[in-house]
Amino acid sequence: MAQPCSSVRLLKAAARSSRGIPFLLLLLGGQAQAEKQAQPALDRLLDSLAQVQRYGDVHISPDGRRVAWVQQVPSPDKTAIYVANLQAPSQPHLRVTAGEEKNSAAEHGIAWSPDSKRLAFLSDRDKAGQLQLYIANIDTGESGRISASEARKLTSLTGFLADPHWAPDGKSIAFLFTENAPRGAGPLGPGAPEVGVIEERVYEQRLTLVDVESGHVRQLSPADLYVYEYDWAPDGKTFAAIAAHGSGDNNWYIAQLYAIDVASGATRSIFKPAMQIAIPRWSPDGKTIAFIGGLMSDEGYIGGEIYTVAASGGQARNLTPDLQTSAKALTWLPSGQIVFEEHADGGSGVSRLDPDTGRITYLRRAGESTSALSLARDGEMSALVRQSFAHPPEGWAGPVGAWRRVTDGNERQRPSWGNAELLHWKSDEWTVQGWLLYPLHYDPNRRYPMVVSIHGGPAGQRAPSWPGNGFDLALLSTQDYFVFYPNPRGSYGQGEKFTRANVKDFGHGDLRDILRGVDEVVRTRPVDPQRLGVAGWSYGGYMTMWTVTQTQRFRTAVAGAGIANWQSYYGQNGIDQWLIPYFGASVYDDPAVYARSSPITFIKRVKTPTLILVGERDIECPVPQSFEFWHALKTFGVPTEFVIYPNEGHAIGKPEHRRDILRRTVAWFDRYLKEPATPGASGRAESASKTR
């Protein structure tokens, strides 16, 4: 693992920036101090977390006999595909690859053929960063040992490929293709440098077909339509697609449900939703399409209720109007039942829905994180990734709720943090939920500092997971902190009404929920109320900025990729469509509702020392927002540091930058929270009801 980037390197990168504002990197000696006071125990933990295997694209074969998955490999930016025989679990896993050398390519995007004998996948074997589509035959010998033929390359395209799916007859494969794309799809990565004459160049992600026998490629969907997700009809003649015209990053929030004819490419809208939609799935008889609808703030992070609409179009029907969880994925089984994965009370669940009666049967509820649920054709066998605070991520397979572990990449990993506890408390009319992570060496006779970690979104949920991805502060537990993860109103996991409860109210009701949760923890656990910190990334970064303008209860704060001024943010970010469902209008039509929730409106109240972090090319929460907040704190003499990470987007990608963020964050909290407060110091305790 590379060492944290040096101050000189960061300053040079900032000086080279081409944006129209002066990019300042204010270190104020922070980097040197962090390196000088480097904690060996923390470094060992970061080294350990860097070795954790991450899994994705877990897919069980249609016949339920094999499972394939994608996992990281030691080489940077590389991933590998493996297959296991579920009927012979003692047999070794098979590596399926298009690469000639071990760990030489990024390979993912796996899809089983309908007959379970072939595996399609994406690989950049020929040119780093340029994916192509391959297929390999998967065979099983008499001993149960599986083998694969040499992978056959199907495409030679220039651009971004994603999400392959076989046709029902196995003769062709569909995938999403963005021709000549300068970067991958989605707004989390670094935006393109902005120089010269600024023009909005739109690269549309199109539904594309390749013939398996001949390799002939045909772009199917219109050139002016961006396709986000799709599903084959059972007869293979039509696609259901969620799509929108214009910018892919921005217009997911206003996407519609389309039907696309496979033969002609003819496209027609069959449903225009009031809110966001995702995961289109055909019914077994081909007459109906199911999807998830709700208020969602981030493409790809799904939560809502389950709807159906006739394939011919018309009004959508809500099958789960009283759902007290948030559906995040669904599969329509041949039996006519729908199995769906859900965010549930701070954890995850799997349930079965009868579309005719609306009856829901709970199959599994647990305080853990699950993802990538895949079901075999019979609806009985399944596969997914499971993890929690106590168990590292692994791939599991078997009947729903009776899974057994298939992978073993993290078998030697053990928690380096304290125990986690599920909490509930009352706030206004809501019962709010959160997780409390105890210090590693907890002593009930001691009093500890506590950091409140606020998740992004706002439509999101902090569920138990193994630390290591993103801005995860669980490692503070190893440094003698309590870590509190609230899921305030606006979060997933407690039904759509709860998710919508912060509409036109950003920062107000959700902060009340958080502070009342802090009250509950301070009242019942040995937490020092004068040694509290607050932190978050993205919406959590905004909430951190907002919190320090509303209360001086926290002695210090860390705001990552935050939003200081919703009015200026509206014209700076690359995804402004997400704001209208939450604020009710554009900033040009109702500037007051944006000002009401802007930290900058109340900036003169801030006394809390705040560390500010952001990626240089973040298009979701652009640098000027962090700059504006830092500039104001500096103007009013509030202790602050500001760090911009070069060539990074909203999701920090480089391991050395992720490590620097975590080390710097720990050092910042240690500086202000390790010692008891002195009289008159910032961070004095206040009642949760006294926000200013």
WORAMO-V714930 format. One record per residue. RES is the residue in three letters. BURIAL is b if it has 9 or more other C-alpha atoms within 8 Angstrom, else e. Layout:
RES:BURIAL
RES:BURIAL
This chain:
MET:e
ALA:e
GLN:e
PRO:e
CYS:b
SER:e
SER:e
VAL:e
ARG:e
LEU:b
LEU:b
LYS:e
ALA:b
ALA:b
ALA:e
ARG:e
SER:e
SER:e
ARG:b
GLY:e
ILE:e
PRO:e
PHE:b
LEU:e
LEU:b
LEU:e
LEU:b
LEU:e
GLY:e
GLY:b
GLN:b
ALA:e
GLN:e
ALA:b
GLU:e
LYS:e
GLN:e
ALA:e
GLN:e
PRO:e
ALA:e
LEU:b
ASP:b
ARG:e
LEU:b
LEU:b
ASP:b
SER:e
LEU:b
ALA:e
GLN:e
VAL:b
GLN:b
ARG:e
TYR:b
GLY:b
ASP:b
VAL:b
HIS:b
ILE:b
SER:b
PRO:b
ASP:b
GLY:b
ARG:b
ARG:b
VAL:b
ALA:b
TRP:b
VAL:b
GLN:b
GLN:b
VAL:b
PRO:e
SER:e
PRO:e
ASP:e
LYS:b
THR:b
ALA:b
ILE:b
TYR:b
VAL:b
ALA:b
ASN:b
LEU:b
GLN:e
ALA:e
PRO:b
SER:e
GLN:b
PRO:e
HIS:b
LEU:b
ARG:e
VAL:b
THR:b
ALA:b
GLY:b
GLU:e
GLU:e
LYS:e
ASN:b
SER:b
ALA:b
ALA:b
GLU:b
HIS:b
GLY:b
ILE:b
ALA:b
TRP:b
SER:b
PRO:b
ASP:b
SER:b
LYS:b
ARG:b
LEU:b
ALA:b
PHE:b
LEU:b
SER:b
ASP:b
ARG:b
ASP:e
LYS:e
ALA:b
GLY:e
GLN:b
LEU:b
GLN:b
LEU:b
TYR:b
ILE:b
ALA:b
ASN:b
ILE:b
ASP:e
THR:b
GLY:e
GLU:e
SER:e
GLY:b
ARG:b
ILE:b
SER:b
ALA:b
SER:e
GLU:e
ALA:b
ARG:e
LYS:e
LEU:b
THR:b
SER:e
LEU:e
THR:e
GLY:b
PHE:b
LEU:b
ALA:b
ASP:e
PRO:b
HIS:b
TRP:b
ALA:b
PRO:b
ASP:e
GLY:b
LYS:b
SER:b
ILE:b
ALA:b
PHE:b
LEU:b
PHE:b
THR:b
GLU:b
ASN:e
ALA:b
PRO:e
ARG:e
GLY:e
ALA:e
GLY:e
PRO:b
LEU:b
GLY:b
PRO:b
GLY:b
ALA:e
PRO:e
GLU:e
VAL:e
GLY:e
VAL:e
ILE:e
GLU:e
GLU:e
ARG:e
VAL:e
TYR:b
GLU:b
GLN:b
ARG:b
LEU:b
THR:b
LEU:b
VAL:b
ASP:b
VAL:b
GLU:e
SER:e
GLY:b
HIS:e
VAL:b
ARG:e
GLN:e
LEU:b
SER:b
PRO:e
ALA:e
ASP:e
LEU:b
TYR:b
VAL:b
TYR:b
GLU:b
TYR:b
ASP:b
TRP:b
ALA:b
PRO:b
ASP:e
GLY:b
LYS:b
THR:b
PHE:b
ALA:b
ALA:b
ILE:b
ALA:b
ALA:b
HIS:b
GLY:b
SER:b
GLY:b
ASP:b
ASN:b
ASN:b
TRP:b
TYR:b
ILE:b
ALA:b
GLN:b
LEU:b
TYR:b
ALA:b
ILE:b
ASP:b
VAL:b
ALA:e
SER:e
GLY:b
ALA:e
THR:b
ARG:e
SER:b
ILE:b
PHE:b
LYS:e
PRO:b
ALA:e
MET:b
GLN:b
ILE:b
ALA:b
ILE:b
PRO:b
ARG:b
TRP:b
SER:b
PRO:b
ASP:e
GLY:b
LYS:b
THR:b
ILE:b
ALA:b
PHE:b
ILE:b
GLY:b
GLY:b
LEU:b
MET:b
SER:b
ASP:e
GLU:b
GLY:e
TYR:b
ILE:b
GLY:b
GLY:b
GLU:b
ILE:b
TYR:b
THR:b
VAL:b
ALA:b
ALA:b
SER:e
GLY:b
GLY:e
GLN:e
ALA:b
ARG:e
ASN:b
LEU:b
THR:b
PRO:e
ASP:e
LEU:b
GLN:b
THR:b
SER:b
ALA:b
LYS:b
ALA:b
LEU:b
THR:b
TRP:b
LEU:b
PRO:b
SER:e
GLY:b
GLN:b
ILE:b
VAL:b
PHE:b
GLU:b
GLU:b
HIS:b
ALA:b
ASP:b
GLY:b
GLY:b
SER:b
GLY:b
VAL:b
SER:b
ARG:b
LEU:b
ASP:b
PRO:b
ASP:e
THR:e
GLY:b
ARG:e
ILE:e
THR:e
TYR:b
LEU:b
ARG:b
ARG:b
ALA:e
GLY:b
GLU:b
SER:b
THR:b
SER:e
ALA:b
LEU:b
SER:b
LEU:b
ALA:b
ARG:b
ASP:b
GLY:b
GLU:b
MET:b
SER:b
ALA:b
LEU:b
VAL:b
ARG:b
GLN:b
SER:b
PHE:b
ALA:b
HIS:b
PRO:b
PRO:b
GLU:b
GLY:b
TRP:b
ALA:b
GLY:b
PRO:b
VAL:b
GLY:e
ALA:e
TRP:b
ARG:e
ARG:b
VAL:b
THR:e
ASP:e
GLY:e
ASN:b
GLU:e
ARG:e
GLN:e
ARG:e
PRO:e
SER:e
TRP:b
GLY:b
ASN:b
ALA:b
GLU:e
LEU:e
LEU:e
HIS:b
TRP:b
LYS:b
SER:b
ASP:e
GLU:e
TRP:e
THR:e
VAL:b
GLN:b
GLY:b
TRP:b
LEU:b
LEU:b
TYR:b
PRO:b
LEU:b
HIS:e
TYR:e
ASP:e
PRO:e
ASN:e
ARG:e
ARG:e
TYR:b
PRO:b
MET:b
VAL:b
VAL:b
SER:b
ILE:b
HIS:b
GLY:b
GLY:b
PRO:b
ALA:b
GLY:b
GLN:b
ARG:b
ALA:b
PRO:b
SER:b
TRP:b
PRO:b
GLY:b
ASN:e
GLY:e
PHE:b
ASP:e
LEU:b
ALA:b
LEU:b
LEU:b
SER:b
THR:b
GLN:e
ASP:b
TYR:b
PHE:b
VAL:b
PHE:b
TYR:b
PRO:b
ASN:b
PRO:b
ARG:b
GLY:b
SER:b
TYR:b
GLY:b
GLN:b
GLY:b
GLU:b
LYS:e
PHE:b
THR:b
ARG:b
ALA:b
ASN:b
VAL:b
LYS:e
ASP:b
PHE:b
GLY:b
HIS:e
GLY:b
ASP:b
LEU:b
ARG:b
ASP:b
ILE:b
LEU:b
ARG:b
GLY:b
VAL:b
ASP:b
GLU:b
VAL:b
VAL:b
ARG:e
THR:e
ARG:e
PRO:b
VAL:b
ASP:b
PRO:b
GLN:b
ARG:b
LEU:b
GLY:b
VAL:b
ALA:b
GLY:b
TRP:b
SER:b
TYR:b
GLY:b
GLY:b
TYR:b
MET:b
THR:b
MET:b
TRP:b
THR:b
VAL:b
THR:b
GLN:b
THR:b
GLN:b
ARG:b
PHE:b
ARG:b
THR:b
ALA:b
VAL:b
ALA:b
GLY:b
ALA:b
GLY:b
ILE:b
ALA:b
ASN:b
TRP:b
GLN:b
SER:e
TYR:b
TYR:b
GLY:e
GLN:e
ASN:b
GLY:b
ILE:b
ASP:b
GLN:b
TRP:b
LEU:b
ILE:b
PRO:b
TYR:b
PHE:b
GLY:b
ALA:b
SER:b
VAL:b
TYR:e
ASP:e
ASP:b
PRO:b
ALA:e
VAL:b
TYR:b
ALA:b
ARG:e
SER:b
SER:b
PRO:b
ILE:e
THR:b
PHE:b
ILE:b
LYS:e
ARG:b
VAL:b
LYS:e
THR:b
PRO:b
THR:b
LEU:b
ILE:b
LEU:b
VAL:b
GLY:b
GLU:b
ARG:b
ASP:b
ILE:b
GLU:b
CYS:b
PRO:b
VAL:b
PRO:e
GLN:b
SER:b
PHE:b
GLU:b
PHE:b
TRP:b
HIS:e
ALA:b
LEU:b
LYS:b
THR:e
PHE:e
GLY:e
VAL:b
PRO:b
THR:b
GLU:b
PHE:b
VAL:b
ILE:b
TYR:b
PRO:b
ASN:e
GLU:b
GLY:b
HIS:b
ALA:b
ILE:b
GLY:e
LYS:e
PRO:e
GLU:b
HIS:b
ARG:b
ARG:b
ASP:b
ILE:b
LEU:b
ARG:b
ARG:b
THR:b
VAL:b
ALA:b
TRP:b
PHE:b
ASP:e
ARG:e
TYR:b
LEU:b
LYS:b
GLU:e
PRO:e
ALA:b
THR:e
PRO:e
GLY:e
ALA:e
SER:b
GLY:b
ARG:b
ALA:b
GLU:e
SER:e
ALA:b
SER:e
LYS:e
THR:e
ARG:e
